[in-house]
């Protein structure tokens, strides 16, 4: 499965026709919730989980905040890579997840329509209502995008 830039353009899950932003002021939400970069963990165990997260191992029953910090740890080590995960929401609001890293691409750019991580909890909650699992890619500068199934 390729993660190069050309694949991302038509691979984003929520397009305007998917009604993802219905009922929300997208520009207002993004300006109020903009986050510059993925957070780094204060908890040593979250950092260890990130370093042990490989394609052959999954992490289970994680809080969404721990996921953000795991991605922050991975990107701290390699800011030019894009990490792709299979996410399985464990709750209807996706506040708890199981995930597996399914790929890493070096020197890749996020798509132009990538979202900022300030909207990630809302996006994951929306996806949990749409599907039992989904794939998300994460890049530096607080970028993420969800892939179509």
Backbone as CSV, one residue per row, in Angstrom:
resi,resn,N_x,N_y,N_z,CA_x,CA_y,CA_z,C_x,C_y,C_z
1,UNK,0.844,-1.166,0.000,0.000,0.000,0.000,0.894,1.234,0.000
2,UNK,0.761,2.038,-1.017,1.605,3.212,-1.174,1.027,4.399,-0.406
3,UNK,1.905,5.180,0.160,1.472,6.390,0.859,1.971,7.646,0.160
4,UNK,2.360,7.539,-1.113,2.914,8.726,-1.751,1.841,9.800,-1.915
5,UNK,2.279,11.006,-2.178,1.414,12.187,-2.195,0.249,12.059,-3.176
6,UNK,0.462,11.453,-4.339,-0.600,11.386,-5.336,-1.762,10.538,-4.862
7,UNK,-1.510,9.518,-4.053,-2.590,8.677,-3.550,-3.495,9.433,-2.584
8,UNK,-2.970,10.408,-1.881,-3.746,11.098,-0.854,-4.837,11.982,-1.432
9,UNK,-4.650,12.506,-2.624,-5.577,13.496,-3.140,-7.014,12.975,-3.224
10,UNK,-7.200,11.720,-3.589,-8.539,11.167,-3.710,-8.831,10.146,-2.626
11,UNK,-7.985,10.074,-1.628,-8.089,9.045,-0.605,-8.642,9.589,0.713
12,UNK,-8.892,10.886,0.794,-9.401,11.453,2.033,-10.811,10.968,2.285
13,UNK,-11.102,10.612,3.524,-12.407,10.019,3.809,-13.535,11.025,3.709
14,UNK,-13.432,12.106,4.436,-14.593,12.988,4.465,-14.405,14.162,3.518
15,UNK,-15.186,14.125,2.486,-15.284,15.192,1.513,-16.528,16.005,1.880
16,UNK,-16.720,17.175,1.288,-17.913,17.965,1.618,-19.218,17.180,1.470
17,UNK,-19.284,16.309,0.477,-20.515,15.543,0.270,-20.766,14.504,1.365
18,UNK,-19.767,14.210,2.190,-19.946,13.269,3.295,-20.622,13.913,4.504
19,UNK,-20.807,15.227,4.473,-21.534,15.976,5.504,-20.832,15.956,6.861
20,UNK,-19.526,15.805,6.856,-18.756,15.756,8.097,-18.890,17.040,8.913
21,UNK,-18.853,18.183,8.251,-18.877,19.465,8.973,-20.288,20.008,9.164
22,UNK,-21.319,19.262,8.795,-22.697,19.740,9.006,-22.916,20.082,10.474
23,UNK,-23.491,21.234,10.713,-23.780,21.649,12.085,-22.599,22.288,12.795
24,UNK,-21.484,22.445,12.096,-20.294,23.051,12.702,-19.825,24.218,11.845
25,UNK,-19.333,25.234,12.477,-18.678,26.335,11.787,-17.221,25.916,11.603
26,UNK,-16.894,25.393,10.417,-15.571,24.816,10.175,-14.451,25.821,10.446
27,UNK,-14.550,27.010,9.890,-13.481,27.996,10.077,-13.367,28.431,11.531
28,UNK,-14.499,28.637,12.186,-14.478,29.004,13.601,-13.884,27.905,14.457
29,UNK,-14.288,26.660,14.182,-13.761,25.528,14.942,-12.253,25.418,14.750
30,UNK,-11.803,25.484,13.499,-10.374,25.333,13.229,-9.558,26.455,13.858
31,UNK,-10.075,27.677,13.838,-9.303,28.774,14.430,-9.256,28.675,15.953
32,UNK,-10.305,28.126,16.564,-10.329,27.971,18.022,-9.558,26.750,18.510
33,UNK,-9.342,25.771,17.640,-8.747,24.500,18.055,-7.433,24.177,17.341
34,UNK,-6.812,25.149,16.698,-5.564,24.916,15.969,-4.447,24.542,16.943
35,UNK,-3.750,23.455,16.643,-2.624,22.990,17.456,-1.408,22.907,16.539
36,UNK,-0.315,23.539,16.942,0.868,23.627,16.083,1.540,22.291,15.809
37,UNK,1.614,21.445,16.821,2.365,20.195,16.668,1.773,19.127,17.571
38,UNK,2.051,17.877,17.238,1.606,16.750,18.057,2.218,16.870,19.444
39,UNK,1.453,16.589,20.492,1.999,16.716,21.855,3.000,15.609,22.163
40,UNK,3.943,15.933,23.024,4.907,14.938,23.502,4.451,14.435,24.860
41,UNK,4.726,13.176,25.161,4.243,12.617,26.428,5.037,13.091,27.633
42,UNK,4.320,13.338,28.709,4.960,13.589,29.998,5.170,12.262,30.713
43,UNK,4.393,11.261,30.323,4.431,9.943,30.939,5.451,9.063,30.212
44,UNK,6.418,8.550,30.931,7.464,7.706,30.363,6.888,6.459,29.692
45,UNK,5.790,5.922,30.221,5.216,4.702,29.663,4.609,4.945,28.281
46,UNK,4.038,6.115,28.062,3.499,6.439,26.743,4.641,6.534,25.743
47,UNK,5.750,7.128,26.140,6.927,7.207,25.264,7.420,5.802,24.912
48,UNK,7.459,4.911,25.878,7.894,3.528,25.612,6.931,2.817,24.672
49,UNK,5.631,3.048,24.860,4.650,2.439,23.957,4.899,2.888,22.522
50,UNK,5.212,4.158,22.340,5.466,4.675,20.996,6.684,4.011,20.382
51,UNK,7.733,3.849,21.159,8.962,3.266,20.637,8.802,1.780,20.334
52,UNK,7.862,1.128,21.001,7.611,-0.292,20.763,6.552,-0.508,19.684
53,UNK,5.930,0.555,19.212,4.852,0.437,18.236,5.436,0.166,16.854
54,UNK,5.367,-1.070,16.438,5.864,-1.465,15.129,4.725,-2.099,14.347
55,UNK,4.978,-2.375,13.092,3.927,-2.909,12.227,3.404,-4.262,12.694
56,UNK,4.169,-4.975,13.487,3.717,-6.302,13.913,3.067,-6.301,15.295
57,UNK,2.972,-5.148,15.932,2.385,-5.070,17.274,1.290,-4.014,17.298
58,UNK,0.224,-4.320,18.006,-0.841,-3.346,18.180,-0.845,-2.816,19.598
59,UNK,-1.497,-1.697,19.782,-1.698,-1.108,21.103,-3.200,-1.073,21.347
60,UNK,-3.609,-1.482,22.537,-5.034,-1.660,22.787,-5.510,-0.837,23.977
61,UNK,-6.772,-0.429,23.898,-7.435,0.343,24.954,-6.670,1.609,25.324
62,UNK,-6.259,2.343,24.308,-5.565,3.618,24.508,-6.569,4.759,24.572
63,UNK,-6.312,5.711,25.418,-7.079,6.956,25.396,-6.641,7.741,24.162
64,UNK,-7.537,8.535,23.621,-7.196,9.291,22.418,-6.031,10.252,22.678
65,UNK,-5.928,10.772,23.895,-4.793,11.635,24.251,-3.472,10.890,24.202
66,UNK,-3.478,9.612,24.584,-2.259,8.800,24.489,-1.865,8.589,23.032
67,UNK,-2.864,8.385,22.165,-2.575,8.244,20.738,-1.872,9.490,20.210
68,UNK,-2.382,10.667,20.569,-1.756,11.916,20.121,-0.297,11.985,20.563
69,UNK,-0.018,11.572,21.789,1.344,11.619,22.322,2.241,10.559,21.684
70,UNK,1.676,9.414,21.349,2.453,8.379,20.658,2.897,8.899,19.297
71,UNK,1.981,9.508,18.572,2.339,10.086,17.277,3.375,11.192,17.468
72,UNK,3.210,12.020,18.492,4.188,13.069,18.779,5.577,12.510,19.011
73,UNK,5.667,11.401,19.730,6.961,10.766,19.988,7.579,10.242,18.700
74,UNK,6.777,9.588,17.863,7.294,9.060,16.599,7.795,10.187,15.701
75,UNK,7.026,11.269,15.616,7.418,12.384,14.754,8.570,13.192,15.330
76,UNK,8.740,13.160,16.636,9.889,13.826,17.251,11.181,13.179,16.751
77,UNK,11.148,11.873,16.550,12.330,11.147,16.087,12.548,11.283,14.586
78,UNK,11.472,11.472,13.825,11.576,11.543,12.367,10.473,12.446,11.827
79,UNK,10.755,13.733,11.759,9.749,14.727,11.376,9.362,14.676,9.905
80,UNK,10.137,13.971,9.101,9.867,13.946,7.665,9.060,12.729,7.234
81,UNK,8.705,11.876,8.174,7.950,10.669,7.838,6.455,10.870,8.045
82,UNK,5.702,10.014,7.385,4.257,9.926,7.568,3.977,8.537,8.119
83,UNK,3.211,8.474,9.197,2.854,7.209,9.838,1.385,6.918,9.562
84,UNK,1.105,5.675,9.180,-0.279,5.267,8.893,-0.694,4.189,9.885
85,UNK,-1.891,4.361,10.451,-2.398,3.466,11.486,-3.764,2.911,11.098
86,UNK,-4.012,1.682,11.522,-5.351,1.116,11.523,-5.922,1.399,12.902
87,UNK,-7.056,2.067,12.948,-7.679,2.465,14.209,-8.994,1.704,14.376
88,UNK,-9.169,1.109,15.547,-10.422,0.437,15.898,-10.975,1.144,17.137
89,UNK,-12.047,1.932,16.975,-12.636,2.599,18.142,-13.228,1.560,19.096
90,UNK,-12.932,1.700,20.369,-13.447,0.770,21.377,-14.721,1.306,22.033
91,UNK,-14.990,2.588,21.830,-16.196,3.219,22.363,-16.884,3.983,21.235
92,UNK,-18.143,4.287,21.423,-18.913,4.974,20.376,-18.372,6.371,20.076
93,UNK,-17.785,7.014,21.071,-17.226,8.351,20.852,-15.733,8.307,20.519
94,UNK,-15.170,7.115,20.368,-13.762,6.910,20.011,-12.804,7.521,21.027
95,UNK,-13.229,7.635,22.271,-12.319,8.148,23.298,-11.295,7.089,23.707
96,UNK,-11.589,5.826,23.405,-10.663,4.719,23.647,-10.494,3.959,22.338
97,UNK,-9.247,3.620,22.004,-8.941,3.008,20.714,-8.000,1.831,20.853
98,UNK,-8.033,0.996,19.841,-6.961,0.038,19.603,-6.370,0.429,18.260
99,UNK,-5.059,0.307,18.116,-4.446,0.711,16.859,-3.229,-0.139,16.548
100,UNK,-2.937,-0.189,15.265,-1.749,-0.862,14.763,-1.124,0.035,13.713
101,UNK,0.185,0.244,13.801,0.872,0.994,12.759,0.986,0.071,11.546
102,UNK,0.480,0.521,10.409,0.523,-0.319,9.219,1.503,0.186,8.173
103,UNK,2.117,1.327,8.422,3.098,1.804,7.466,3.775,3.080,7.900
104,UNK,4.944,3.292,7.315,5.718,4.515,7.527,6.381,4.842,6.200
105,UNK,6.233,6.077,5.772,6.866,6.525,4.543,7.771,7.691,4.889
106,UNK,9.013,7.616,4.464,9.963,8.701,4.716,9.817,9.778,3.652
107,UNK,10.043,10.995,4.047,10.069,12.145,3.146,8.783,12.278,2.330
108,UNK,7.645,12.166,2.985,6.352,12.329,2.320,5.679,13.600,2.823
109,UNK,4.861,14.182,1.981,4.132,15.396,2.342,2.663,15.078,2.589
110,UNK,2.028,15.782,3.517,0.587,15.580,3.715,-0.186,16.168,2.540
111,UNK,-1.394,15.684,2.293,-2.202,16.269,1.222,-2.623,17.692,1.589
112,UNK,-2.965,18.468,0.602,-3.379,19.853,0.833,-4.601,19.945,1.738
113,UNK,-5.462,18.942,1.704,-6.687,18.974,2.502,-6.546,18.240,3.826
114,UNK,-5.326,18.000,4.275,-5.126,17.366,5.586,-5.693,18.275,6.671
115,UNK,-6.115,17.663,7.762,-6.689,18.412,8.876,-5.664,18.624,9.975
116,UNK,-5.957,19.579,10.846,-5.134,19.836,12.018,-5.623,18.968,13.166
117,UNK,-4.702,18.541,14.031,-5.056,17.615,15.107,-6.048,18.191,16.111
118,UNK,-6.307,19.470,16.062,-7.329,20.036,16.939,-8.704,19.436,16.676
119,UNK,-8.928,18.964,15.449,-10.219,18.351,15.109,-10.194,16.828,15.201
120,UNK,-9.072,16.233,15.568,-8.954,14.772,15.558,-9.962,14.069,16.464
121,UNK,-10.179,14.492,17.711,-11.191,13.792,18.525,-12.583,13.819,17.889
122,UNK,-12.961,14.952,17.297,-14.256,15.050,16.640,-14.303,14.145,15.404
123,UNK,-13.218,14.114,14.638,-13.166,13.265,13.445,-13.231,11.789,13.815
124,UNK,-12.503,11.391,14.853,-12.526,9.989,15.276,-13.913,9.597,15.791
125,UNK,-14.576,10.492,16.515,-15.931,10.198,17.003,-16.891,10.040,15.826
126,UNK,-16.747,10.882,14.814,-17.583,10.781,13.622,-17.308,9.468,12.902
127,UNK,-16.034,9.118,12.770,-15.672,7.873,12.087,-16.172,6.653,12.850
128,UNK,-16.166,6.704,14.174,-16.635,5.569,14.980,-18.106,5.274,14.696
129,UNK,-18.854,6.305,14.309,-20.268,6.106,13.967,-20.441,5.608,12.533
130,UNK,-19.409,5.795,11.709,-19.479,5.412,10.301,-18.942,4.011,10.036
131,UNK,-17.961,3.577,10.847,-17.253,2.339,10.540,-16.660,1.732,11.805
132,UNK,-16.477,0.428,11.800,-15.889,-0.246,12.963,-14.372,-0.101,13.002
133,UNK,-13.775,0.306,11.885,-12.335,0.574,11.843,-12.058,1.519,10.679
134,UNK,-10.927,2.184,10.735,-10.536,3.097,9.670,-9.035,3.305,9.735
135,UNK,-8.489,3.899,8.674,-7.059,4.175,8.623,-6.832,5.679,8.660
136,UNK,-5.790,6.064,9.386,-5.430,7.470,9.508,-3.927,7.601,9.294
137,UNK,-3.523,8.662,8.606,-2.106,8.980,8.451,-1.801,10.249,9.222
138,UNK,-0.593,10.303,9.778,-0.186,11.419,10.635,1.172,11.933,10.179
139,UNK,1.301,13.250,10.117,2.547,13.883,9.695,2.857,15.047,10.634
140,UNK,4.061,15.562,10.507,4.509,16.678,11.345,3.623,17.905,11.129
141,UNK,3.808,18.887,11.975,3.061,20.145,11.949,1.583,19.944,12.269
142,UNK,1.284,18.888,13.031,-0.081,18.659,13.483,-1.047,18.244,12.392
143,UNK,-0.564,17.572,11.356,-1.415,17.156,10.243,-1.846,15.703,10.365
144,UNK,-3.095,15.444,9.986,-3.588,14.068,9.878,-4.639,14.026,8.782
145,UNK,-4.887,12.835,8.268,-5.966,12.628,7.320,-6.448,11.192,7.425
146,UNK,-7.744,11.042,7.246,-8.388,9.736,7.336,-8.625,9.242,5.918
147,UNK,-8.375,7.958,5.709,-8.463,7.366,4.376,-9.819,6.730,4.135
148,UNK,-10.229,6.755,2.896,-11.450,6.051,2.500,-11.218,4.556,2.627
149,UNK,-12.260,3.827,3.011,-12.098,2.362,3.133,-11.894,1.696,1.781
